[in-house]
Amino acid sequence: MKKRLLFSLIVITNLFLVAGCGSPKEEGKENLISEGVINYTAEVVDMSNSMADMAPSKMIVKFKNNKSSAGMSAGMGALTMSFIADPEAKTLTQLVWFLGKKYSLIQNSTDIQKENELFNIEIIPTNQTKVIAGYNCKKAKVHYKGGDPNDYDIYYTTEINIENSNFANPYYKIDGVLMEYRIKKFGLELQFTATSVTKEPVEDTNFEIPPEYKAITAQEMTDLFIELQ
């Protein structure tokens, strides 16, 4: 059980993507929502995968002032993670609660770029559109350069006011907020789809590291994974 939770932790660590929000608006950033909450469903693409029952089923993202905080859980609550993305500082902070232990890890722009490049994908724009969670979304095709035959479609919207929303994920070349997309890591592929959006006040504490979380390095996080196996 512990090993399976650990695997889920590693997978979820690589699944953070910034969310979108709201409903179709008039042109102009001043008319677009810039603070609120969006809910996503998370579905396993291949349910025959041995880790399918340990994958998260939803993701909740809170956003404000271009920052975002995404939260997910797995293993019936035994594992929870939050991801705080700050485009201005170009950092991605991971907060991990695992079997009673709390850790934080801050990645800088160099760390983020290295991880993004590992996905080795090509994004091909299209003229097709679809409405998701009340937003007009543009469609793009994603092709794996390494020869993976399982290409897929993603959708994103430009109808929200979040700048550089994808800097911390493999879709960093897309100028828009992701509303339907996939991520594949360690053989487990999840599809996220926006289901509802709420315009509401978001506390600044959602983008801060709680004092009880112990700051660790990337190597220490890796060592933790090994110790828990």
Secondary structure as UniProt FT lines:
FT   HELIX           2..13
FT   HELIX           29..31
FT   STRAND          35..44
FT   TURN            47..48
FT   TURN            50..51
FT   HELIX           52..54
FT   STRAND          58..64
FT   TURN            65..66
FT   STRAND          67..74
FT   TURN            75..78
FT   STRAND          79..86
FT   TURN            87..90
FT   STRAND          91..98
FT   TURN            99..100
FT   STRAND          101..107
FT   HELIX           109..117
FT   TURN            118..119
FT   STRAND          121..132
FT   TURN            133..134
FT   STRAND          135..144
FT   TURN            145..146
FT   STRAND          152..157
FT   TURN            163..168
FT   TURN            170..173
FT   STRAND          177..185
FT   TURN            186..187
FT   STRAND          188..198
FT   HELIX           204..207
FT   TURN            211..212
FT   STRAND          214..215
FT   HELIX           218..228
//
